[in-house]
Amino acid sequence: MKLYYSAGSCSTSCHITLEESGIPYEAIEIDFDQPSDPNLALIEKLNPLGTLPILILDNGQQLDQNLSIAAYVADLAPEKNLLPAYGTFERAQALNWISFVAADLHKGIGALFGVQKISSDAKIQGTVRDYMIPNAKSYLNYLNEKLEGKDYVMGNTFTIADSYAFVVCGWTKWLEIPLTPYKNVEAYLARIASRPAVAKVLKAEGLV
């Protein structure tokens, strides 16, 4: 399998899931800031939306959404418990969590990366940021409360939802959103970063 990813983006979550799974794969970095990247044309061909991640299976089949890639990979390595067994309430809970990350947390925090594209006027940028920040913080607070007494969102077991939440919450560093008010989230990120598979991916992507 081949995973096309952009370092530090949401596609890093799929990179982490693949590494956690123990399944053989090839990770190929795409640098959108380098027009000379020979793979850019391929990405546009594979996904007209021009977004990552993209997972190409050995038979040529393709997936290009975080949730679908993460769930597919998890099911290939059931012994890793990255996603609870099919048909269980626990599986629905895990999917509920990863849906929260994709639909709420990702948008709430990630939208702040686009502030500078809205206007070149610093005052307008500040106004837009001030409007967006409370939304991002509300999701961080929700996660912080749900993590009380837990190692991971599902309790003691690391799942695909944690791969995704870890990456999105990590964006706060680049967006200058202090996590000091969210002690559970801070401890959660440190706990995940210490996992061998995660540490390996972070190093491979040049994030540490």
C-alpha positions as CSV (number, residue, x, y, z in Angstrom):
1,M,0.0,0.0,0.0
2,K,1.0,3.6,-0.6
3,L,0.0,6.5,1.5
4,Y,0.4,10.0,0.1
5,Y,0.5,12.6,2.9
6,S,1.5,16.1,3.7
7,A,3.6,16.5,6.8
8,G,1.7,17.8,9.8
9,S,-1.7,17.8,8.1
10,C,-4.7,15.6,8.9
11,S,-3.1,13.0,6.7
12,T,-0.5,12.4,9.4
13,S,-3.2,10.7,11.4
14,C,-3.4,8.0,8.7
15,H,0.3,7.7,8.7
16,I,0.2,7.1,12.4
17,T,-2.6,4.5,12.1
18,L,-0.6,2.6,9.4
19,E,2.5,2.6,11.6
20,E,0.4,1.5,14.6
21,S,-1.1,-1.3,12.6
22,G,2.2,-3.0,11.7
23,I,1.0,-3.5,8.1
24,P,3.7,-3.0,5.4
25,Y,3.2,0.3,3.6
26,E,5.1,3.1,1.7
27,A,4.6,6.7,2.8
28,I,5.2,9.3,0.2
29,E,5.3,13.0,1.3
30,I,3.7,15.7,-0.9
31,D,5.0,19.2,-0.5
32,F,2.3,21.6,-1.8
33,D,4.8,24.5,-1.2
34,Q,7.1,23.1,-3.9
35,P,5.7,23.4,-7.4
36,S,8.5,21.2,-8.6
37,D,7.3,18.3,-6.5
38,P,6.9,15.6,-9.3
39,N,4.0,14.0,-7.4
40,L,1.7,17.1,-7.4
41,A,0.3,16.3,-10.9
42,L,-0.3,12.7,-9.8
43,I,-2.3,13.9,-6.7
44,E,-4.5,16.1,-8.9
45,K,-5.1,13.2,-11.1
46,L,-5.9,10.8,-8.3
47,N,-8.1,13.2,-6.4
48,P,-9.6,16.2,-8.4
49,L,-10.1,17.9,-5.0
50,G,-6.4,18.0,-4.6
51,T,-6.5,17.0,-1.0
52,L,-4.7,14.3,1.1
53,P,-4.5,11.7,2.4
54,I,-4.7,9.2,-0.5
55,L,-4.2,5.5,0.1
56,I,-3.6,3.3,-2.9
57,L,-4.0,-0.4,-2.3
58,D,-1.9,-3.0,-3.9
59,N,-4.7,-3.8,-6.4
60,G,-4.9,-0.1,-7.4
61,Q,-8.1,0.7,-5.5
62,Q,-8.1,4.0,-3.7
63,L,-9.4,5.7,-0.6
64,D,-9.0,9.5,0.0
65,Q,-10.8,10.4,3.3
66,N,-9.2,10.1,6.8
67,L,-12.1,8.1,8.3
68,S,-12.3,5.5,5.6
69,I,-8.6,5.0,5.4
70,A,-8.3,4.7,9.2
71,A,-11.2,2.3,9.5
72,Y,-10.0,0.2,6.6
73,V,-6.4,-0.1,8.0
74,A,-7.7,-0.9,11.5
75,D,-9.8,-3.8,10.1
76,L,-6.8,-5.2,8.4
77,A,-5.1,-5.5,11.8
78,P,-7.8,-6.5,14.2
79,E,-5.3,-7.8,16.8
80,K,-4.1,-4.2,17.3
81,N,-7.5,-3.1,18.6
82,L,-7.4,0.2,16.6
83,L,-11.1,-0.1,16.1
84,P,-13.5,-2.3,18.2
85,A,-15.1,-5.3,16.6
86,Y,-17.8,-4.9,14.0
87,G,-21.4,-4.9,15.4
88,T,-20.4,-3.8,18.9
89,F,-21.5,-0.6,20.6
90,E,-17.9,0.1,21.3
91,R,-17.2,0.3,17.6
92,A,-20.0,2.8,17.2
93,Q,-18.5,4.8,20.1
94,A,-15.1,4.9,18.4
95,L,-16.7,6.0,15.1
96,N,-18.7,8.6,17.0
97,W,-15.4,10.0,18.3
98,I,-13.6,10.0,15.0
99,S,-16.7,11.7,13.5
100,F,-16.5,14.4,16.1
101,V,-12.8,15.0,15.3
102,A,-13.5,15.1,11.5
103,A,-16.7,17.2,11.6
104,D,-16.2,19.5,14.6
105,L,-12.7,19.6,16.1
106,H,-10.9,19.6,12.7
107,K,-13.1,22.4,11.3
108,G,-13.1,24.4,14.6
109,I,-9.3,24.4,14.9
110,G,-8.2,24.0,11.3
111,A,-10.3,26.9,10.0
112,L,-7.9,29.3,11.8
113,F,-5.2,28.4,9.2
114,G,-7.2,30.2,6.6
115,V,-7.5,33.6,8.4
116,Q,-4.7,35.2,6.4
117,K,-6.4,34.2,3.2
118,I,-9.6,36.1,4.1
119,S,-7.8,39.5,4.1
120,S,-4.3,41.0,4.1
121,D,-5.5,43.6,6.6
122,A,-4.2,42.7,10.1
123,K,-7.1,44.3,11.8
124,I,-9.6,42.2,9.8
125,Q,-7.5,39.1,10.4
126,G,-7.7,39.8,14.2
127,T,-11.4,40.3,14.1
128,V,-12.0,37.0,12.2
129,R,-9.6,35.1,14.5
130,D,-11.4,36.5,17.6
131,Y,-14.7,35.3,16.1
132,M,-13.3,31.8,15.4
133,I,-11.3,31.2,18.6
134,P,-14.3,30.6,21.0
135,N,-15.6,27.9,18.7
136,A,-12.2,26.1,18.7
137,K,-11.9,26.4,22.4
138,S,-15.4,25.0,22.9
139,Y,-14.4,21.8,21.2
140,L,-11.1,21.6,23.1
141,N,-13.0,22.1,26.4
142,Y,-15.4,19.3,25.4
143,L,-12.6,17.0,24.7
144,N,-10.8,18.0,27.9
145,E,-13.9,17.1,29.9
146,K,-14.4,13.8,28.2
147,L,-10.8,12.8,28.8
148,E,-11.1,13.1,32.6
149,G,-9.8,9.9,34.1
150,K,-9.0,8.4,30.7
151,D,-5.7,7.6,28.8
152,Y,-7.5,7.8,25.4
153,V,-10.9,8.8,24.2
154,M,-12.2,5.2,24.5
155,G,-10.6,4.7,27.9
156,N,-7.4,2.6,28.1
157,T,-7.2,1.6,24.5
158,F,-5.6,3.6,21.7
159,T,-7.8,3.8,18.6
160,I,-8.0,5.5,15.2
161,A,-9.9,8.4,16.8
162,D,-6.8,9.1,18.9
163,S,-4.6,9.2,15.8
164,Y,-6.8,11.9,14.4
165,A,-7.4,13.9,17.6
166,F,-3.7,14.0,18.3
167,V,-2.9,15.6,15.0
168,V,-5.7,18.2,15.1
169,C,-5.0,19.2,18.7
170,G,-1.3,19.5,17.8
171,W,-2.2,22.3,15.4
172,T,-2.8,24.6,18.4
173,K,0.9,25.0,18.7
174,W,1.1,26.6,15.2
175,L,-2.0,28.6,15.8
176,E,-0.9,30.0,19.1
177,I,-3.8,28.6,21.1
178,P,-2.4,27.7,24.6
179,L,-3.4,24.4,25.9
180,T,-2.7,25.2,29.6
181,P,-6.4,25.5,30.4
182,Y,-6.9,22.0,29.1
183,K,-4.8,19.9,31.3
184,N,-6.3,16.6,30.3
185,V,-5.7,17.4,26.6
186,E,-2.1,18.3,27.3
187,A,-1.4,15.1,29.1
188,Y,-3.3,13.2,26.4
189,L,-1.0,14.6,23.6
190,A,2.1,13.9,25.6
191,R,0.9,10.3,26.2
192,I,0.3,9.7,22.5
193,A,3.5,11.4,21.4
194,S,5.4,8.9,23.6
195,R,4.0,5.9,21.7
196,P,6.8,4.3,19.6
197,A,4.8,4.3,16.4
198,V,3.8,7.9,16.8
199,A,7.3,9.0,17.6
200,K,8.5,7.2,14.5
201,V,6.0,9.0,12.3
202,L,6.7,12.4,13.8
203,K,10.4,11.9,13.2
204,A,9.8,10.7,9.6
205,E,7.7,13.8,8.9
206,G,10.2,16.2,10.4
207,L,7.8,17.3,13.1
208,V,10.2,16.7,16.0
